[in-house]
């Protein structure tokens, strides 16, 4: 038995914030809205290529993290087109930081979505 890969992650939020997250992850990160089964709760599935990697689900109440438990920190995506992403983030007024991981020959961009969740974009070093 072995873990193969990340399938998806899910963010729950009230409808107004859910819409902000959908717009952010499509217009800023570059995911696309795709097919989602007809669940009881409202939501979206956002795709990277042909994979639904982010599920957005409406939650009707604020679920704070109980003391002593961890919370979601960030989601990481492998990407191409570093310069285009940097231009997009700048044009949209999204503040980000970058880092080089020389050992992995990667460049990383870090920023937050409208709910404060971390986003990491990984690019091959050019």
N, C-alpha and C positions, 0 to 999 in steps of 0.2 A: 504494500500500500504506500502511495506517495502523493503529496500535493502536487498538482500539475501547474496551476497558474491562478492568478486572481480572476474571478469571473465578473464581479461587479461590486459596487458599494452603493448604499442607499442613504439618502439624506431625507429626513422628514421635517416638514415645516408647515406653518399655516399658509393658506392659499396665496396671500399677497407676497410673502417671502418666496414661496415656491415659484411664482412667476418671475421674480427678480433672478432667482437661481437659474431658471430655464434660459432666460435671456443672456445671463452672464456666461453660462457654460456653452451656449451655442455661438454667441457673437464674439466672446473673448477667447475662449479655449478652442473652439472649432468643432465641438461635438454637434451631432445632428439629432433632431427629434425623429424617432422611428416607431415602429409597431410596438404596442404594449397590450398584453391581454386585458380583457375587460374585468378588472378587479373592482371590488366594492368601493375602495377609496380612490379618489381622484389622483392622478399623477402623470408622469412622463417617463419614458425610457429614452436615454440619450446614448447615441451610438458613436463609436470610433470605428470607422469602416463598417464592417458587417456585425460588430459586436456591441451589445447593449452593456456598456461599462458603468453607467451611472443611472440609478433609479431614483427619481424624485417622487416622494409620496406625501400627500396632504396629511398633516397631523392637526388635530383640533385643539390640542393643549400643549403648553410648554412643558417639555420633559427635561428638567435640569439634571445634571449628573449628581448622584448622591455622593456625599463626602467619602473619600477613600477609593473611589473608582476612577479609572482613566476615562478620557473622552477622545473623540475622533480628532486626529491632528492634521493629517493631510492625505491627499490622493496624488499619485504620481503617474504621469503619462509619458510614454516614449513618443518623440515627435521628430519632425524634420522641418527645415526652414527657420532656423534661429533668428536671422535678421528680420524676416517677415513677422514673426511673433513679437519681437522687440518693438517693431514699428507699430503693430496693432495695439499692444499694451500701452504704449506711449500715446497714441492717438486717442485711445479710450480713457486716458487719465488714470490707468491702473498702475499704482506704484509697485515695483518689484525689485528684488535683489537677484544677483546672479553669483554663481560659484563655478569654479572649474575643478573637476575631479580628474586630475592628471592620470592617476593610476587606471581609471576606467575609460579615459579619453572621452569624457562627457562634459558638457556645459549644462548647468541647471538654472532655471528661472523659478523664483519663489514669489508667490503673492497670495492674497486672500480673496475668497468669494464674498458676496454681500452678507452672508451669515457669519463670516469670520472663520470659515474652514480654510485650511491651508491647501494650496495647489502647487504642485511641483511639475515642471515640464523639463524633460531630459532630451538633450540633443547630442548627436555625435559631434565630437570636436572637429572643427574645420581646419 
